[in-house]
Amino acid sequence: MPSRTEDRERELQEWVKKSKRPVALFIDDAHALKDDTLTGLKRLMEVIESDGGCLSVVLAGWPKRRNDLRRPKLEEIGMRTDTFSLDGITGSQRE
């Protein structure tokens, strides 16, 4: 991957365009991401979409991130998200 941000974006844009399929980016430990990173991901999704591609970002992390997305600083990003709670084994654990 190129070291310059613009070159990386352009290369990713071309890759998504060539694949002619929606692309999903999965990020684990998303609660540790900085706010600027979330803003950058939103911008990247918009750049890919403007070229006719589709990029979805799936953030997996603690419930803290959901609370962060409700703050005024991240409200625009929070309005574009769907939040799912994966409680998993809650209620079915053994003592």
Jmol script that loads the backbone (N, CA, C; Angstrom):
load data "model"
ATOM      1  N   MET A   1       0.839  -1.178   0.000  1.00  0.00           N
ATOM      2  CA  MET A   1       0.000   0.000   0.000  1.00  0.00           C
ATOM      3  C   MET A   1       0.891   1.251   0.000  1.00  0.00           C
ATOM      4  N   PRO A   2       0.460   2.260  -0.724  1.00  0.00           N
ATOM      5  CA  PRO A   2       1.221   3.517  -0.746  1.00  0.00           C
ATOM      6  C   PRO A   2       1.254   4.165   0.636  1.00  0.00           C
ATOM      7  N   SER A   3       2.267   4.971   0.884  1.00  0.00           N
ATOM      8  CA  SER A   3       2.401   5.609   2.191  1.00  0.00           C
ATOM      9  C   SER A   3       1.578   6.892   2.300  1.00  0.00           C
ATOM     10  N   ARG A   4       1.335   7.561   1.191  1.00  0.00           N
ATOM     11  CA  ARG A   4       0.550   8.802   1.234  1.00  0.00           C
ATOM     12  C   ARG A   4      -0.946   8.487   1.303  1.00  0.00           C
ATOM     13  N   THR A   5      -1.662   9.236   2.140  1.00  0.00           N
ATOM     14  CA  THR A   5      -3.087   9.010   2.354  1.00  0.00           C
ATOM     15  C   THR A   5      -3.883   9.085   1.060  1.00  0.00           C
ATOM     16  N   GLU A   6      -3.623  10.105   0.257  1.00  0.00           N
ATOM     17  CA  GLU A   6      -4.386  10.283  -0.988  1.00  0.00           C
ATOM     18  C   GLU A   6      -4.178   9.104  -1.931  1.00  0.00           C
ATOM     19  N   ASP A   7      -2.947   8.611  -1.998  1.00  0.00           N
ATOM     20  CA  ASP A   7      -2.652   7.472  -2.868  1.00  0.00           C
ATOM     21  C   ASP A   7      -3.343   6.203  -2.376  1.00  0.00           C
ATOM     22  N   ARG A   8      -3.359   6.023  -1.050  1.00  0.00           N
ATOM     23  CA  ARG A   8      -4.045   4.856  -0.486  1.00  0.00           C
ATOM     24  C   ARG A   8      -5.531   4.908  -0.802  1.00  0.00           C
ATOM     25  N   GLU A   9      -6.145   6.079  -0.630  1.00  0.00           N
ATOM     26  CA  GLU A   9      -7.574   6.234  -0.929  1.00  0.00           C
ATOM     27  C   GLU A   9      -7.858   5.924  -2.389  1.00  0.00           C
ATOM     28  N   ARG A  10      -7.023   6.453  -3.276  1.00  0.00           N
ATOM     29  CA  ARG A  10      -7.203   6.236  -4.709  1.00  0.00           C
ATOM     30  C   ARG A  10      -7.082   4.755  -5.064  1.00  0.00           C
ATOM     31  N   GLU A  11      -6.111   4.087  -4.454  1.00  0.00           N
ATOM     32  CA  GLU A  11      -5.910   2.667  -4.732  1.00  0.00           C
ATOM     33  C   GLU A  11      -7.088   1.838  -4.213  1.00  0.00           C
ATOM     34  N   LEU A  12      -7.565   2.156  -3.023  1.00  0.00           N
ATOM     35  CA  LEU A  12      -8.725   1.458  -2.475  1.00  0.00           C
ATOM     36  C   LEU A  12      -9.952   1.705  -3.334  1.00  0.00           C
ATOM     37  N   GLN A  13     -10.116   2.940  -3.781  1.00  0.00           N
ATOM     38  CA  GLN A  13     -11.233   3.299  -4.648  1.00  0.00           C
ATOM     39  C   GLN A  13     -11.197   2.468  -5.934  1.00  0.00           C
ATOM     40  N   GLU A  14     -10.040   2.339  -6.527  1.00  0.00           N
ATOM     41  CA  GLU A  14      -9.894   1.540  -7.744  1.00  0.00           C
ATOM     42  C   GLU A  14     -10.169   0.070  -7.477  1.00  0.00           C
ATOM     43  N   TRP A  15      -9.692  -0.430  -6.347  1.00  0.00           N
ATOM     44  CA  TRP A  15      -9.892  -1.829  -6.000  1.00  0.00           C
ATOM     45  C   TRP A  15     -11.382  -2.147  -5.839  1.00  0.00           C
ATOM     46  N   VAL A  16     -12.117  -1.273  -5.144  1.00  0.00           N
ATOM     47  CA  VAL A  16     -13.556  -1.474  -4.946  1.00  0.00           C
ATOM     48  C   VAL A  16     -14.284  -1.377  -6.288  1.00  0.00           C
ATOM     49  N   LYS A  17     -13.861  -0.425  -7.110  1.00  0.00           N
ATOM     50  CA  LYS A  17     -14.492  -0.239  -8.421  1.00  0.00           C
ATOM     51  C   LYS A  17     -14.279  -1.481  -9.304  1.00  0.00           C
ATOM     52  N   LYS A  18     -13.068  -2.039  -9.294  1.00  0.00           N
ATOM     53  CA  LYS A  18     -12.773  -3.220 -10.097  1.00  0.00           C
ATOM     54  C   LYS A  18     -13.527  -4.454  -9.610  1.00  0.00           C
ATOM     55  N   SER A  19     -13.695  -4.575  -8.312  1.00  0.00           N
ATOM     56  CA  SER A  19     -14.348  -5.765  -7.755  1.00  0.00           C
ATOM     57  C   SER A  19     -15.841  -5.809  -8.078  1.00  0.00           C
ATOM     58  N   LYS A  20     -16.448  -4.635  -8.304  1.00  0.00           N
ATOM     59  CA  LYS A  20     -17.869  -4.532  -8.625  1.00  0.00           C
ATOM     60  C   LYS A  20     -18.749  -5.223  -7.587  1.00  0.00           C
ATOM     61  N   ARG A  21     -18.285  -5.213  -6.355  1.00  0.00           N
ATOM     62  CA  ARG A  21     -19.024  -5.803  -5.235  1.00  0.00           C
ATOM     63  C   ARG A  21     -18.941  -4.858  -4.040  1.00  0.00           C
ATOM     64  N   PRO A  22     -19.928  -4.929  -3.174  1.00  0.00           N
ATOM     65  CA  PRO A  22     -19.818  -4.163  -1.931  1.00  0.00           C
ATOM     66  C   PRO A  22     -18.661  -4.715  -1.090  1.00  0.00           C
ATOM     67  N   VAL A  23     -17.990  -3.843  -0.371  1.00  0.00           N
ATOM     68  CA  VAL A  23     -16.853  -4.227   0.470  1.00  0.00           C
ATOM     69  C   VAL A  23     -17.184  -3.875   1.912  1.00  0.00           C
ATOM     70  N   ALA A  24     -16.868  -4.797   2.822  1.00  0.00           N
ATOM     71  CA  ALA A  24     -17.077  -4.555   4.253  1.00  0.00           C
ATOM     72  C   ALA A  24     -15.730  -4.556   4.952  1.00  0.00           C
ATOM     73  N   LEU A  25     -15.506  -3.554   5.767  1.00  0.00           N
ATOM     74  CA  LEU A  25     -14.293  -3.428   6.566  1.00  0.00           C
ATOM     75  C   LEU A  25     -14.681  -3.682   8.021  1.00  0.00           C
ATOM     76  N   PHE A  26     -14.121  -4.718   8.634  1.00  0.00           N
ATOM     77  CA  PHE A  26     -14.414  -5.065  10.019  1.00  0.00           C
ATOM     78  C   PHE A  26     -13.281  -4.563  10.914  1.00  0.00           C
ATOM     79  N   ILE A  27     -13.654  -3.849  11.979  1.00  0.00           N
ATOM     80  CA  ILE A  27     -12.667  -3.309  12.913  1.00  0.00           C
ATOM     81  C   ILE A  27     -13.016  -3.800  14.313  1.00  0.00           C
ATOM     82  N   ASP A  28     -12.121  -4.590  14.882  1.00  0.00           N
ATOM     83  CA  ASP A  28     -12.294  -5.079  16.248  1.00  0.00           C
ATOM     84  C   ASP A  28     -11.706  -4.050  17.216  1.00  0.00           C
ATOM     85  N   ASP A  29     -12.139  -4.071  18.454  1.00  0.00           N
ATOM     86  CA  ASP A  29     -11.706  -3.120  19.484  1.00  0.00           C
ATOM     87  C   ASP A  29     -11.977  -1.679  19.056  1.00  0.00           C
ATOM     88  N   ALA A  30     -13.111  -1.459  18.436  1.00  0.00           N
ATOM     89  CA  ALA A  30     -13.456  -0.131  17.914  1.00  0.00           C
ATOM     90  C   ALA A  30     -13.633   0.900  19.027  1.00  0.00           C
ATOM     91  N   HIS A  31     -13.829   0.451  20.252  1.00  0.00           N
ATOM     92  CA  HIS A  31     -13.958   1.402  21.360  1.00  0.00           C
ATOM     93  C   HIS A  31     -12.654   2.171  21.579  1.00  0.00           C
ATOM     94  N   ALA A  32     -11.546   1.642  21.063  1.00  0.00           N
ATOM     95  CA  ALA A  32     -10.251   2.292  21.238  1.00  0.00           C
ATOM     96  C   ALA A  32      -9.910   3.276  20.117  1.00  0.00           C
ATOM     97  N   LEU A  33     -10.767   3.367  19.102  1.00  0.00           N
ATOM     98  CA  LEU A  33     -10.500   4.285  17.990  1.00  0.00           C
ATOM     99  C   LEU A  33     -10.653   5.737  18.435  1.00  0.00           C
ATOM    100  N   LYS A  34      -9.834   6.591  17.897  1.00  0.00           N
ATOM    101  CA  LYS A  34      -9.947   8.028  18.170  1.00  0.00           C
ATOM    102  C   LYS A  34     -11.080   8.607  17.312  1.00  0.00           C
ATOM    103  N   ASP A  35     -11.649   9.698  17.769  1.00  0.00           N
ATOM    104  CA  ASP A  35     -12.751  10.340  17.060  1.00  0.00           C
ATOM    105  C   ASP A  35     -12.353  10.736  15.641  1.00  0.00           C
ATOM    106  N   ASP A  36     -11.118  11.192  15.475  1.00  0.00           N
ATOM    107  CA  ASP A  36     -10.647  11.585  14.139  1.00  0.00           C
ATOM    108  C   ASP A  36     -10.624  10.392  13.183  1.00  0.00           C
ATOM    109  N   THR A  37     -10.350   9.222  13.713  1.00  0.00           N
ATOM    110  CA  THR A  37     -10.349   8.015  12.885  1.00  0.00           C
ATOM    111  C   THR A  37     -11.748   7.709  12.387  1.00  0.00           C
ATOM    112  N   LEU A  38     -12.740   7.863  13.251  1.00  0.00           N
ATOM    113  CA  LEU A  38     -14.127   7.650  12.835  1.00  0.00           C
ATOM    114  C   LEU A  38     -14.532   8.640  11.747  1.00  0.00           C
ATOM    115  N   THR A  39     -14.113   9.877  11.908  1.00  0.00           N
ATOM    116  CA  THR A  39     -14.403  10.891  10.897  1.00  0.00           C
ATOM    117  C   THR A  39     -13.719  10.527   9.582  1.00  0.00           C
ATOM    118  N   GLY A  40     -12.499  10.038   9.655  1.00  0.00           N
ATOM    119  CA  GLY A  40     -11.783   9.608   8.459  1.00  0.00           C
ATOM    120  C   GLY A  40     -12.456   8.428   7.772  1.00  0.00           C
ATOM    121  N   LEU A  41     -12.979   7.492   8.551  1.00  0.00           N
ATOM    122  CA  LEU A  41     -13.693   6.353   7.972  1.00  0.00           C
ATOM    123  C   LEU A  41     -14.967   6.805   7.259  1.00  0.00           C
ATOM    124  N   LYS A  42     -15.660   7.768   7.870  1.00  0.00           N
ATOM    125  CA  LYS A  42     -16.872   8.307   7.235  1.00  0.00           C
ATOM    126  C   LYS A  42     -16.522   8.958   5.907  1.00  0.00           C
ATOM    127  N   ARG A  43     -15.448   9.715   5.901  1.00  0.00           N
ATOM    128  CA  ARG A  43     -14.999  10.378   4.673  1.00  0.00           C
ATOM    129  C   ARG A  43     -14.612   9.351   3.611  1.00  0.00           C
ATOM    130  N   LEU A  44     -13.917   8.299   4.030  1.00  0.00           N
ATOM    131  CA  LEU A  44     -13.520   7.248   3.095  1.00  0.00           C
ATOM    132  C   LEU A  44     -14.740   6.572   2.479  1.00  0.00           C
ATOM    133  N   MET A  45     -15.758   6.321   3.280  1.00  0.00           N
ATOM    134  CA  MET A  45     -16.999   5.729   2.753  1.00  0.00           C
ATOM    135  C   MET A  45     -17.626   6.648   1.717  1.00  0.00           C
ATOM    136  N   GLU A  46     -17.617   7.948   1.981  1.00  0.00           N
ATOM    137  CA  GLU A  46     -18.196   8.914   1.050  1.00  0.00           C
ATOM    138  C   GLU A  46     -17.407   8.965  -0.256  1.00  0.00           C
ATOM    139  N   VAL A  47     -16.075   8.899  -0.167  1.00  0.00           N
ATOM    140  CA  VAL A  47     -15.225   8.924  -1.366  1.00  0.00           C
ATOM    141  C   VAL A  47     -15.501   7.694  -2.229  1.00  0.00           C
ATOM    142  N   ILE A  48     -15.582   6.530  -1.597  1.00  0.00           N
ATOM    143  CA  ILE A  48     -15.853   5.282  -2.333  1.00  0.00           C
ATOM    144  C   ILE A  48     -17.236   5.353  -2.976  1.00  0.00           C
ATOM    145  N   GLU A  49     -18.222   5.857  -2.229  1.00  0.00           N
ATOM    146  CA  GLU A  49     -19.587   5.947  -2.741  1.00  0.00           C
ATOM    147  C   GLU A  49     -19.693   6.923  -3.902  1.00  0.00           C
ATOM    148  N   SER A  50     -18.929   8.011  -3.853  1.00  0.00           N
ATOM    149  CA  SER A  50     -18.992   9.009  -4.925  1.00  0.00           C
ATOM    150  C   SER A  50     -18.493   8.452  -6.257  1.00  0.00           C
ATOM    151  N   ASP A  51     -17.699   7.383  -6.184  1.00  0.00           N
ATOM    152  CA  ASP A  51     -17.171   6.755  -7.394  1.00  0.00           C
ATOM    153  C   ASP A  51     -18.002   5.540  -7.803  1.00  0.00           C
ATOM    154  N   GLY A  52     -19.155   5.357  -7.158  1.00  0.00           N
ATOM    155  CA  GLY A  52     -20.046   4.262  -7.517  1.00  0.00           C
ATOM    156  C   GLY A  52     -19.798   2.975  -6.756  1.00  0.00           C
ATOM    157  N   GLY A  53     -18.910   2.985  -5.778  1.00  0.00           N
ATOM    158  CA  GLY A  53     -18.639   1.792  -4.989  1.00  0.00           C
ATOM    159  C   GLY A  53     -19.446   1.783  -3.710  1.00  0.00           C
ATOM    160  N   CYS A  54     -19.288   0.714  -2.959  1.00  0.00           N
ATOM    161  CA  CYS A  54     -20.001   0.591  -1.684  1.00  0.00           C
ATOM    162  C   CYS A  54     -19.043   0.045  -0.634  1.00  0.00           C
ATOM    163  N   LEU A  55     -18.780   0.820   0.405  1.00  0.00           N
ATOM    164  CA  LEU A  55     -17.927   0.404   1.511  1.00  0.00           C
ATOM    165  C   LEU A  55     -18.731   0.521   2.795  1.00  0.00           C
ATOM    166  N   SER A  56     -18.839  -0.589   3.504  1.00  0.00           N
ATOM    167  CA  SER A  56     -19.496  -0.599   4.815  1.00  0.00           C
ATOM    168  C   SER A  56     -18.442  -0.862   5.872  1.00  0.00           C
ATOM    169  N   VAL A  57     -18.575  -0.209   6.996  1.00  0.00           N
ATOM    170  CA  VAL A  57     -17.625  -0.386   8.091  1.00  0.00           C
ATOM    171  C   VAL A  57     -18.377  -0.979   9.275  1.00  0.00           C
ATOM    172  N   VAL A  58     -17.871  -2.101   9.789  1.00  0.00           N
ATOM    173  CA  VAL A  58     -18.466  -2.772  10.942  1.00  0.00           C
ATOM    174  C   VAL A  58     -17.511  -2.598  12.110  1.00  0.00           C
ATOM    175  N   LEU A  59     -17.987  -1.909  13.141  1.00  0.00           N
ATOM    176  CA  LEU A  59     -17.176  -1.657  14.331  1.00  0.00           C
ATOM    177  C   LEU A  59     -17.622  -2.593  15.445  1.00  0.00           C
ATOM    178  N   ALA A  60     -16.700  -3.348  15.991  1.00  0.00           N
ATOM    179  CA  ALA A  60     -16.997  -4.235  17.111  1.00  0.00           C
ATOM    180  C   ALA A  60     -16.215  -3.740  18.323  1.00  0.00           C
ATOM    181  N   GLY A  61     -16.928  -3.539  19.418  1.00  0.00           N
ATOM    182  CA  GLY A  61     -16.250  -3.043  20.606  1.00  0.00           C
ATOM    183  C   GLY A  61     -17.199  -2.965  21.785  1.00  0.00           C
ATOM    184  N   TRP A  62     -16.746  -2.357  22.826  1.00  0.00           N
ATOM    185  CA  TRP A  62     -17.523  -2.209  24.044  1.00  0.00           C
ATOM    186  C   TRP A  62     -18.664  -1.213  23.836  1.00  0.00           C
ATOM    187  N   PRO A  63     -19.678  -1.268  24.711  1.00  0.00           N
ATOM    188  CA  PRO A  63     -20.806  -0.329  24.609  1.00  0.00           C
ATOM    189  C   PRO A  63     -20.399   1.141  24.725  1.00  0.00           C
ATOM    190  N   LYS A  64     -19.186   1.401  25.208  1.00  0.00           N
ATOM    191  CA  LYS A  64     -18.692   2.778  25.323  1.00  0.00           C
ATOM    192  C   LYS A  64     -18.809   3.519  23.991  1.00  0.00           C
ATOM    193  N   ARG A  65     -18.511   2.844  22.894  1.00  0.00           N
ATOM    194  CA  ARG A  65     -18.547   3.488  21.573  1.00  0.00           C
ATOM    195  C   ARG A  65     -19.958   3.977  21.246  1.00  0.00           C
ATOM    196  N   ARG A  66     -20.968   3.206  21.598  1.00  0.00           N
ATOM    197  CA  ARG A  66     -22.351   3.618  21.345  1.00  0.00           C
ATOM    198  C   ARG A  66     -22.646   4.933  22.068  1.00  0.00           C
ATOM    199  N   ASN A  67     -22.180   5.051  23.297  1.00  0.00           N
ATOM    200  CA  ASN A  67     -22.377   6.285  24.062  1.00  0.00           C
ATOM    201  C   ASN A  67     -21.621   7.449  23.425  1.00  0.00           C
ATOM    202  N   ASP A  68     -20.416   7.172  22.929  1.00  0.00           N
ATOM    203  CA  ASP A  68     -19.619   8.216  22.282  1.00  0.00           C
ATOM    204  C   ASP A  68     -20.327   8.761  21.048  1.00  0.00           C
ATOM    205  N   LEU A  69     -20.980   7.888  20.302  1.00  0.00           N
ATOM    206  CA  LEU A  69     -21.650   8.306  19.061  1.00  0.00           C
ATOM    207  C   LEU A  69     -22.874   9.176  19.320  1.00  0.00           C
ATOM    208  N   ARG A  70     -23.304   9.256  20.558  1.00  0.00           N
ATOM    209  CA  ARG A  70     -24.434  10.121  20.915  1.00  0.00           C
ATOM    210  C   ARG A  70     -23.993  11.535  21.278  1.00  0.00           C
ATOM    211  N   ARG A  71     -22.688  11.717  21.499  1.00  0.00           N
ATOM    212  CA  ARG A  71     -22.176  13.042  21.856  1.00  0.00           C
ATOM    213  C   ARG A  71     -22.268  13.984  20.664  1.00  0.00           C
ATOM    214  N   PRO A  72     -22.444  15.283  20.904  1.00  0.00           N
ATOM    215  CA  PRO A  72     -22.578  16.241  19.801  1.00  0.00           C
ATOM    216  C   PRO A  72     -21.435  16.202  18.795  1.00  0.00           C
ATOM    217  N   LYS A  73     -20.208  15.943  19.252  1.00  0.00           N
ATOM    218  CA  LYS A  73     -19.054  15.943  18.352  1.00  0.00           C
ATOM    219  C   LYS A  73     -19.161  14.837  17.297  1.00  0.00           C
ATOM    220  N   LEU A  74     -19.756  13.712  17.666  1.00  0.00           N
ATOM    221  CA  LEU A  74     -19.866  12.569  16.746  1.00  0.00           C
ATOM    222  C   LEU A  74     -21.300  12.308  16.308  1.00  0.00           C
ATOM    223  N   GLU A  75     -22.160  13.269  16.520  1.00  0.00           N
ATOM    224  CA  GLU A  75     -23.582  13.089  16.226  1.00  0.00           C
ATOM    225  C   GLU A  75     -23.827  12.748  14.752  1.00  0.00           C
ATOM    226  N   GLU A  76     -23.108  13.399  13.846  1.00  0.00           N
ATOM    227  CA  GLU A  76     -23.296  13.151  12.416  1.00  0.00           C
ATOM    228  C   GLU A  76     -22.966  11.698  12.063  1.00  0.00           C
ATOM    229  N   ILE A  77     -21.918  11.175  12.655  1.00  0.00           N
ATOM    230  CA  ILE A  77     -21.551   9.779  12.416  1.00  0.00           C
ATOM    231  C   ILE A  77     -22.549   8.859  13.105  1.00  0.00           C
ATOM    232  N   GLY A  78     -22.938   9.200  14.315  1.00  0.00           N
ATOM    233  CA  GLY A  78     -23.893   8.387  15.067  1.00  0.00           C
ATOM    234  C   GLY A  78     -25.229   8.236  14.370  1.00  0.00           C
ATOM    235  N   MET A  79     -25.645   9.275  13.648  1.00  0.00           N
ATOM    236  CA  MET A  79     -26.922   9.213  12.931  1.00  0.00           C
ATOM    237  C   MET A  79     -26.849   8.261  11.734  1.00  0.00           C
ATOM    238  N   ARG A  80     -25.648   7.959  11.274  1.00  0.00           N
ATOM    239  CA  ARG A  80     -25.468   7.078  10.120  1.00  0.00           C
ATOM    240  C   ARG A  80     -25.180   5.639  10.522  1.00  0.00           C
ATOM    241  N   THR A  81     -25.284   5.346  11.805  1.00  0.00           N
ATOM    242  CA  THR A  81     -24.931   4.006  12.273  1.00  0.00           C
ATOM    243  C   THR A  81     -26.160   3.235  12.741  1.00  0.00           C
ATOM    244  N   ASP A  82     -26.053   1.930  12.647  1.00  0.00           N
ATOM    245  CA  ASP A  82     -27.012   1.018  13.252  1.00  0.00           C
ATOM    246  C   ASP A  82     -26.257   0.282  14.341  1.00  0.00           C
ATOM    247  N   THR A  83     -26.822   0.237  15.537  1.00  0.00           N
ATOM    248  CA  THR A  83     -26.151  -0.383  16.668  1.00  0.00           C
ATOM    249  C   THR A  83     -26.842  -1.687  17.020  1.00  0.00           C
ATOM    250  N   PHE A  84     -26.046  -2.725  17.197  1.00  0.00           N
ATOM    251  CA  PHE A  84     -26.558  -4.031  17.581  1.00  0.00           C
ATOM    252  C   PHE A  84     -25.840  -4.478  18.841  1.00  0.00           C
ATOM    253  N   SER A  85     -26.594  -5.039  19.756  1.00  0.00           N
ATOM    254  CA  SER A  85     -26.009  -5.565  20.983  1.00  0.00           C
ATOM    255  C   SER A  85     -25.948  -7.082  20.861  1.00  0.00           C
ATOM    256  N   LEU A  86     -24.761  -7.613  20.995  1.00  0.00           N
ATOM    257  CA  LEU A  86     -24.567  -9.056  20.905  1.00  0.00           C
ATOM    258  C   LEU A  86     -24.255  -9.579  22.301  1.00  0.00           C
ATOM    259  N   ASP A  87     -25.301  -9.842  23.041  1.00  0.00           N
ATOM    260  CA  ASP A  87     -25.125 -10.283  24.421  1.00  0.00           C
ATOM    261  C   ASP A  87     -24.634 -11.718  24.515  1.00  0.00           C
ATOM    262  N   GLY A  88     -24.763 -12.456  23.449  1.00  0.00           N
ATOM    263  CA  GLY A  88     -24.193 -13.797  23.391  1.00  0.00           C
ATOM    264  C   GLY A  88     -24.694 -14.748  24.440  1.00  0.00           C
ATOM    265  N   ILE A  89     -23.858 -15.080  25.401  1.00  0.00           N
ATOM    266  CA  ILE A  89     -24.197 -16.111  26.378  1.00  0.00           C
ATOM    267  C   ILE A  89     -24.897 -15.574  27.617  1.00  0.00           C
ATOM    268  N   THR A  90     -25.243 -14.311  27.634  1.00  0.00           N
ATOM    269  CA  THR A  90     -25.887 -13.734  28.811  1.00  0.00           C
ATOM    270  C   THR A  90     -27.153 -14.524  29.143  1.00  0.00           C
ATOM    271  N   GLY A  91     -27.231 -14.982  30.355  1.00  0.00           N
ATOM    272  CA  GLY A  91     -28.394 -15.742  30.799  1.00  0.00           C
ATOM    273  C   GLY A  91     -28.238 -17.243  30.639  1.00  0.00           C
ATOM    274  N   SER A  92     -27.236 -17.690  29.932  1.00  0.00           N
ATOM    275  CA  SER A  92     -27.069 -19.134  29.752  1.00  0.00           C
ATOM    276  C   SER A  92     -25.748 -19.638  30.340  1.00  0.00           C
ATOM    277  N   GLN A  93     -25.134 -18.845  31.195  1.00  0.00           N
ATOM    278  CA  GLN A  93     -23.894 -19.268  31.828  1.00  0.00           C
ATOM    279  C   GLN A  93     -24.215 -20.226  32.993  1.00  0.00           C
ATOM    280  N   ARG A  94     -23.241 -21.081  33.271  1.00  0.00           N
ATOM    281  CA  ARG A  94     -23.361 -21.960  34.439  1.00  0.00           C
ATOM    282  C   ARG A  94     -22.755 -21.250  35.638  1.00  0.00           C
ATOM    283  N   GLU A  95     -23.236 -21.617  36.814  1.00  0.00           N
ATOM    284  CA  GLU A  95     -22.663 -21.020  38.029  1.00  0.00           C
ATOM    285  C   GLU A  95     -21.310 -21.609  38.304  1.00  0.00           C
TER     286      GLU A  95
END
end "model"
wireframe off; spacefill off
backbone 0.3
color backbone group
